[in-house]
Amino acid sequence: SNTAGASGLIFGLFGYLLVSGFVERRPLGVLAGVLVAAVWGGSILAGLAPTQSGVSWQGHLIGLAAGVAAAFLLRRRPTHPRVPVV
């Protein structure tokens, strides 16, 4: 089926915000992910269920997966060199 609209983008942003703080191990990012999950988690994840005709749950699922993947791919890498422990 054809998919049009910005809902996949919204799901991607949701997935990125949900996971990026945990990936980067930053307390403020983790807090943001927990707040996003608490406020919008239940209602937005209901959009993944194929219950409504005319709504592309596949687009929602791919958007969510792309957001999670982006959190891993765009994470900040440490700039200091690692010193081997002897």
N, C-alpha and C positions, 0 to 999 in steps of 0.2 A: 504494500500500500504506500501511497505517497505521504510524506511527512513535511509539514510546513509549520513554522512558528518558532518561538523562542523558548519553549519549555525545555528542550534539550539543553540549552545554554544555562537555564536556571538550575537544572539538575546537576550540570557540570560544576557550576559555582558552589552549589550545596556540597557536593562530594569533595571539592577542593578545600573548602573551609572546614569541613568535618575532619579531614585527615591531615592537613598540612602541619598543624601544630604538633601532632604526635610524631610525624616524620622528622621534623626539625628539632624536636625535643625542647620546645620553647614554652614556658609556662603560660604566657599570654595567649599564644596560639592554641594551646590545649584548652584554656578557658573559653576562648572564642568558639572552638569546635563543640565543646560541651553545651554552651549556651545556644548555639545554632541547632544542635540536636534536640535540646529540651524544648525550644520554642516552635520549631518547624518540623522536627523529625517525623512525628507520627503522621501529620497531614501530608507532607510531601512524599513520604514513602508509600502512602496509599495510592499515589499516582503510578506506581510501578505495577499495580494489579490490573490485569486485563478485564476490567469490569464494565467500562464504558465504551460503547461503540463510537468510532470516529476519533478516539484518542489514541495516539501512538505510544503505547507503553514501551515498545521497543526503542523508540527515540529517547524516552526518559531513561531507560536502563543504560543505553550507550552513552548518554550524556553524563550519568552518574559515574560510570566506569572511566570515562575520559577525564573527569574531574579528579578522581582518585589517582589515575595514572599521572596526571599533570602534577599532583602534589609530590609524587616520587621523583619525576623527571626534573622538576624546577626547584628542588630543595637546595638550600644554601650549603655549599661544601666548606669545610674549614679551610682557612687561608694559611694557617701556620703549619709548618712541616711537622710530621710526627717524629718524635724522638724514640728510638727503640729502647725498651726497658731491658737492662742487663741483669 
